[in-house]
Amino acid sequence: MSINLILCAILVGLTTVIGVKFSEKFKLRRDIYYELLNYCTLVNTNIGYKKDTVDKLMDKLPHTLKRCFGAELNKISRSQMVDLRSKNLKTDELNDISGFFNTLGSIDAKGQSELLNYYAEVFKSRYLSAETVYQKYAKIYVKLGALAGVLIFIILV
Amino acid sequence: MDKLSEIRLRVNKPIFIHYNGVYQFLAKNSYLVSASDIEEVILRLTKHSVYAYEDNIRQGFLTGDAGERVGLCGTCVFERGNILTIKDITSLCIRVPRQVFGIADFLFKSIFAQGIVNLLVVSPPGMGKTTLLREIARQISTKSTKNILVLDEKNELFSLNSFDLGITTDVLSNVDKAYGFTKGVANLRPDVIICDELSSKTDVEGANFAVLSGVKVIASAHASTIEDLRRKPTFNMLFDNKIFDYAVILSDRLGLGTVEKVINL
């Protein structure tokens, strides 16, 4: 009996972890947009006051963005265009994010600030939608994972 | 590189350099500068951050990390009488800075022998005024414990630690001179203020304020002779108030930085 319980717990644990793994892409998408939104605010504030150069602003890139796009974004400090790739985002989303980074530093402060405000709006709406999707599907994947564990246990035992 | 003092890039023209005291073309028949070459240079100078340099662009220059002053020539864009920017840049005049140790020795053996005096370095552009000021700063700092404030409007006197200006020198970079003179005197308590290129009435008023506040001022101005400088209305106050004790006139007659005259004003 106790062996069965242990087996069930292990199975449920494993399948729940798989469920969490499946839900991570929703979390990552949400985190990317959350960080992009914050980064827009940071850059906008900086441009209005300290006016750090783009290479210094890139040093302030948040963790998730660095992790997902760091290597490609390094090109910006070398004045090269970026072309971001990620399996967690759609092509048009990646084009928008690439566009955001490619326009950094290309125009004067007023124009840059207006562009940042525009991108902040885009990222905000995407963040809100990503958050909704995450809240909805992340829980489902975790629950489905746990349920799958129980089902496998029943079938096996 | 020591003999290179200027590089001129013009769209669809060969590179023109001032090397070893002589202007000459570089690869005259094999390479013409393109618009994208100019754009690339500007992108690198601005570190791909145009917003961070728009004030400099508006004033017609950019400064490289090693203090290279790059003059911009293109189409000026005005808004309500004020220059907004320079666009479609077609020419760059890159002036290579240098530090020449010892070129100010003659000053310390003559007019600075009894102490620092208010000094104006006068010459046409490109005759070594900035190099001389740099060396004056270094030598004052080395030979005395005076606190020196350098007003480096174009980031070329000091330029990110590229030059040795001495250990008692403070550098106020990218600063409007009028602001630098008044706030510098008030906040940094300098013994000597060194600044390049007095050109506007407010610059001269700033220097006057500093001198009347008991701070020695060493500055430069563009003119071939002291008489030419007197003819510039902007500099009336300079002579009326006898702001400077001495003027040094430079030329390139025997090479850049040739001292033509030292005048007791």
Interface residues (C-beta under 8 A of the other chain):
Chain A: I47 K51 D52 T53 V54 D55 L57 I76 S77 S79 L104 G105 S106 I107 D108 A109 G111 Q112
Chain B: L43 R44 T46 K47 H48 S49 V50 Y51 A52 E54 T85
